[in-house]
């Protein structure tokens, strides 16, 4: 490893020792870019990497809201405007009890390179709150979102920072926040949020975009290996919008998704969740119920349910972790390798611990693809939504889907080219990190030290 890279990684581990997720993702990204730093000694002269690991701006704010019983509550809101070198800050808002400064910071750092890979002019940002939307009424959700936006609205805008949805934040929450933003600003800036409803500037295909894009990326990997997606069995985690998008596209392309998971365990459907539109549509009903229980699928379709377990011991052609960070640890990685899995395609943000990722990448017959490349389809379509808003256009679902497919094809090609340029072979993890880093680094250097 380049000595300068090693020093910056040590700096992060020391200065941000209480932010484990952030330290983990910095180490994962920077451990791949040593060849680039070797070729560009000027980066060390201006201490580019240390500037790159510190957000340009990060702030917290209180969010006070009232429940239906008249009881008041206070939550913490966050926004991390990590890097604006290539465009306005862009990244989702996450509402979950486990949201912490470390989680927001790691997501913002990852988002910077993910957005770079799309080829669209978007910087990296992330935000959210430790608010738990599970079990809350629509009225409670609305009051929370309105309070959240009242604190945030001064610091965002179409040319400043464009939030979107993430875990716990869907079309309903975006709608409530946009309504409050419009009420406060008195202007129709529908480019200030993405993931909006179709009636007020949302893009077709946005809810399923991350899942669709992940499958398109998988197709590129399979094509590189001379294989087709048709007939492949896929084990995934989660059952939210990302998992739903994967299942929907798998249904169209003839692949078989055999697992879903939730906080309560996982289900195994040997016929395939993606074997019928009824099953795929039921995932939306599961989300709408707000029960957050994957067992509902097992009860509905009479398949096996494994309480308290993860699906990583299931034999399949492809593994696609699509739920949470650090969902796949070394114990799970050993099961995946023991099952002879060839394709490990990350979809969720940082779903694999660094040791587990390194272990799988070291397997000679295994191909590992990183989340920052695989799940870039969601933010890519958000970028397309921003373009439609600025030009007052409405593209059809087919037009957006075709553009998304092209973007994912390009991301795969960029990753392959970057890895090969530095003699790393078909290393998609290193290739994505290098390709994303180079564009941001060049933009920062061209704009001077600040």
Secondary structure, DSSP 8 states (H G I E B T S, - for coil): --HHHHHHHHHHHHHTTT-HHHHHHHHHHHTT-HHHHHH-THHHHTTHHHHHHS-SEEEEEEEEEE-TTS-EEEEEEEEEEEE-SSSEEEEEEEE-TT--HHHHHHHHHHHHHHHHHHTSSEEEEEEEES---TT--HHHHHHHHHHHHHHHGGG-BTTTEEEEEBTTB-HHHHHHHHHHHHHHH-S--TTSBSS--GGGT--TTTTTHHHHHHHHHHHHHHHHTT--STT-EEEE---SHHHHHHHHHHHHHT-EEEEEEETTEEEE-TT-GGG-HHHHHHHHHHHHHT---THHHHHHHT-EEEET--GGGS--SEEE--S-TT-B-HHHHHHHHHTT--EEE--STT-B-HHHHHHHHT-TT-EEE-HHHHTHHHHHHHHHHHHHHHHT----HHHHHHHHHHHHHHHHHHHHHHHHHTT--S-HHHHHHHHHHHHHHHHHHHT---
